[in-house]
Amino acid sequence: MPMMYILAIIFFTGSYINYKWLFFTWYRKSHGFNEDVALYSLGFLKWALLFHLGMGMMMYTNKRLLTPDGYNPGQHYRPKGEEVGSFFSRRFDNSYNFLVMIIVLIVIFCYLFWKTIIKGTLYIL
């Protein structure tokens, strides 16, 4: 065990000298750490907004989270014999849920219209 103290002193001293040398000679030059990082991350924010709108729509139209008046648990669970493809017809069966879906689709459409038609036309001019 006493030998471990000597080995620890040698290891930590060598590591300290090595890290100090690397810090002053090698790590002082940063490659690729400029405005490209911010522009690259802005590209992901557009997809994050689309994902956030989609998840918000699913949260607001979930009958177990925001229960409307007259809700009973039988409306949530799929009755026997109902086909699997009726997910959207069950989720958007009342006017509030349908309104949320329409608003989200209008926001997505306006964004896509702005990015493709309006900005594309202004870029050409």
N, C-alpha and C positions, 0 to 999 in steps of 0.2 A: 503493500500500500504506500509506503513512503516514496517509492519510485514513481508512483503516479503523479505526485506533486511536481517532481522534476520534469516529467514528460509533459504535464499540463503547462508548466511555465514555458517550456520550449515551444509547444504547439501554439499557445496564445500569443507569444512574442512574435513568432514567425507569421502567424495570421495577421497580426497588427501591422507588421512591416509590409507584408504582401498587399493588404488592402489599402494601405496608405500609398504605396507605389502605384497600384492600379488606379486609385482615385485621381492622383495628380498627373499621370502620364496617359492613361488609356481612356478613362471615363470622361475626360473633359470635353471631348468632341461628341456632340449629339447628332446623329444622322437620322433624318426623317422626323425630327421633333420640331415641326414648324407649323405653318398655317394649314398644311395638308391634313393634320390630325383633326382640326376643328371642322374642316370641310367634309372630311370622310364621316365624322360622327353626325353631321347634319343630314346626311343621306339616310341614316338609320332613323332619325326622328320622324321622317315622313311615314315610314312603315310602322313606327311605334304609335303614331296618331291613328292610323288605320286600324291597328290591332286594338288600341284602347277604345275606339268607337265601337268596334265589333263586340268586345267584351262588355262594354257598358250596355249595349243593346241586349245582350243575353242576360245581364243582371237585372235590368229593368223589366224585362218580359218574363222573368222566372216567377212562377206563381207561388213558389214556396218562400221567396224573399219579400216581395211586396204583395200582400194578399188583398185583392179587391173585395168590395162588399158582396156578400152572398156567396163567398167561396166555401166550398167543402172539399175535404181531402180526396174525394172521388174524382174530382176534375183533374187532379195531378197525375194519378196513376193511369196507365193505359189499360183500358178494358180488354178482356180476352177477345180475341178475334179481330182486333183493330190492326190494320196493316202498319208495317214499320215505317213506311215513307210518309206518314202523316205528322211528322215532327213539327213542321211550320204551321200546319193547320191547327194543332193543339196549342202552340205557343202564342200565336197571334189571333186568337179567336174573339177577343173583345176589342173595343174601340181604342182603349188606352194603349194596349200593346201594339196594335196596328199603327197608331200615331207615332209611337217611338220608332218603329221600324221605318216609317216614311221619312221622319226627320233625319235619321242616320243615313238613309239612302240619298236624301237631298244634299246633305253635307258632303258625302263622298262624291256625288255627281258634280257639285259645284267646284270642288277641289280639282277633280279630273278635268273638267271643262276649262278651268283657269290655267292649269298646267299645260294642257295640250293645245287648245284652240287660241286662247287669248295671248299667253306668253309666246306661243309658237308664231302667231301672226306678228306680234311686236318685235320678235327677234328677226324676222325676215325684213321688216321695214327698216 
